[in-house]
Amino acid sequence: MDHTSLPAPKYQSVLTEKFLFYFLGLRKGEIRRTIATLQEHHPDEGPEQLARRLLVPQAPLSFIGGVLLDLPLFLPGVGSALKIVGVAGGTAIMMQMHVSLILEIALLFGKDIDDHARVKEMLAVLALSGLASSSPLLFRKMSPLIALPATGATVSTMGTLIGETAIRYYSRGQKEAGSQPAPGALGAASGDRESA
């Protein structure tokens, strides 16, 4: 097969990049630095082991995010508009956490996080995050002592599910390709370009 005839990878549009930067606060340079640091501290571990290290802090952060997402609904004396702003802010934070997680996992498995193929993966995560962020509506009729931890657990479970699914998805692609990137090699492979 002639490899010179392979199509060049499609990169994300400027609109997509600006949306990710301004609306989700996504900084791809920070994602690259996080992965480089993780690889530097654990040079003998492969992509799957490193990805699992990313999941460890994700669960408690997602739980706290879920509790904070639900909290405005239970504050007496706070107007409806302020409650909506609180829920919207919490939802945006969770979406950013989950999208960052899948991009970090993609990068660990040697995927180009600027490739257009990541857009549909990010959209799927945004949809799942939106679904998880609707959990306060499900628990709104309950006592705050039940609803707050229930929402936290729902969001935490969704974060773990997203991470585990990303690991399976990207490792499957790597197994089909028949190679594993050497630990520490991803920084050079993905380049040091800083995307907005």
C-alpha positions, 0 to 999 in steps of 0.5 A, a space after each residue: 500500500 502506498 502510504 504517500 496517498 493517505 489523506 492528511 488528518 483533518 484538524 479541528 476548525 477555529 470555531 471548534 477550538 474557540 468554543 472549547 477554549 471560551 465556553 468550556 475553558 479547555 486548554 489543550 496545552 495544559 492537557 499535554 503538560 498533565 500527560 507529560 508530567 504523568 509519564 515523567 513520574 511513572 516512566 515504566 507504566 503503559 497507557 492503560 495504567 497511566 489512564 487509570 491513574 487519571 481516574 483515581 482523582 476523577 471520582 472524588 472530583 466528580 462527586 464534589 462537582 455533583 454535590 455543588 451542582 445540586 446545592 443551589 437548588 436547596 438554598 432557601 431564599 436564593 432566587 430561581 435565576 441564581 439557582 439556574 446560574 449555579 446549576 449551569 456553572 456546575 454543569 459547565 465545570 463537569 463538562 470541562 472535567 469530563 472532556 479533559 479526561 477523555 482528551 488526556 486518555 486519548 493522548 496517552 494512547 497516542 491519539 492526536 487531540 487536535 484531530 477532527 475525530 476527537 470532536 465527535 468523541 467530545 460531543 458524546 461526552 458533553 451529552 453524557 455530562 449533560 445527562 448526569 447534570 440533570 440528576 438534580 432534577 430527579 432528586 429535587 423532591 428528596 431531602 437535601 441529606 439524600 439528594 446531595 450525595 445521590 447527585 454526587 454519586 450519579 455524577 461520579 459514576 458517570 465520570 468513571 463510566 466515561 473514563 473506563 469507556 475511553 480506556 476501552 475505546 482507545 486501547 481497542 484502536 491501539 490493539 488493532 494497530 498492533 502497537 503501544 507507544 513507548 512511555 514518554 514518547 507521546 510528548 514528542 509525537 503530539 508536538 508541543 503546540 499550544 492550542 487555544 
